[in-house]
């Protein structure tokens, strides 16, 4: 997939980007839908919101909160 340059613009009191129609089509989203922005080791990833993804994220956050100390040790 080719990289697409997006310009950061002012939207009211915030900043944002406009996603081109072809990217929206590939993500299968339209106005009003939710998307997720996830960080990866070397970049970010935009993905379509799904109930399954939301459940997975909630589970991951729960595990991270409960196992914070163990995860810190593993990260060393």
C-alpha positions as CSV (number, residue, x, y, z in Angstrom):
1,X,0.0,0.0,0.0
2,X,1.4,3.4,-1.0
3,X,1.8,6.1,1.6
4,X,-0.6,9.0,1.4
5,X,0.4,12.4,2.7
6,X,-2.3,14.1,4.8
7,X,-2.2,17.8,5.9
8,X,-3.1,18.7,9.5
9,X,-5.8,21.3,9.5
10,X,-7.7,23.3,12.2
11,X,-11.2,21.9,13.0
12,X,-12.9,24.2,15.5
13,X,-10.6,24.2,18.6
14,X,-8.8,21.0,17.5
15,X,-6.5,19.7,14.8
16,X,-7.4,16.9,12.4
17,X,-6.9,15.4,9.0
18,X,-9.3,14.7,6.2
19,X,-9.2,11.1,5.0
20,X,-9.6,10.7,1.2
21,X,-12.7,8.9,-0.1
22,X,-10.6,5.9,-1.4
23,X,-9.2,5.4,2.1
24,X,-12.6,5.6,3.7
25,X,-13.8,3.0,1.2
26,X,-11.0,0.7,2.0
27,X,-11.7,1.0,5.7
28,X,-15.4,0.5,5.0
29,X,-16.4,3.5,7.1
30,X,-18.5,6.5,6.5
31,X,-19.5,9.7,8.4
32,X,-20.4,9.0,12.0
33,X,-18.5,5.7,12.2
34,X,-15.8,5.1,14.8
35,X,-12.2,4.3,13.9
36,X,-9.3,3.2,16.1
37,X,-5.8,4.7,16.0
38,X,-3.4,2.2,17.4
39,X,0.3,2.7,18.0
40,X,2.7,0.1,16.7
41,X,6.5,-0.2,17.4
42,X,7.4,2.1,14.4
43,X,4.1,3.8,13.3
44,X,0.4,4.1,13.8
45,X,-2.4,2.0,12.4
46,X,-6.0,3.1,11.6
47,X,-8.6,0.4,11.8
48,X,-12.4,0.2,11.6
49,X,-14.3,0.0,14.8
50,X,-15.9,-3.4,15.4
51,X,-17.6,-4.8,18.5
52,X,-15.0,-7.6,18.6
53,X,-12.1,-5.1,18.5
54,X,-13.7,-3.1,21.3
55,X,-14.0,-6.3,23.4
56,X,-10.4,-7.3,22.7
57,X,-9.2,-3.8,23.6
58,X,-11.2,-3.8,26.9
59,X,-9.7,-7.2,27.8
60,X,-6.2,-6.0,27.0
61,X,-6.6,-2.9,29.2
62,X,-7.9,-5.1,32.1
63,X,-4.9,-7.4,31.8
64,X,-2.5,-4.5,31.6
65,X,-4.0,-3.0,34.8
66,X,-4.0,-6.3,36.7
67,X,-0.5,-7.4,35.6
68,X,1.2,-4.0,35.5
69,X,4.2,-5.1,37.7
70,X,4.8,-8.3,35.8
71,X,4.6,-6.5,32.4
72,X,7.2,-3.9,33.6
73,X,9.6,-6.6,34.6
74,X,9.1,-8.4,31.2
75,X,9.8,-5.1,29.4
76,X,13.3,-4.8,31.0
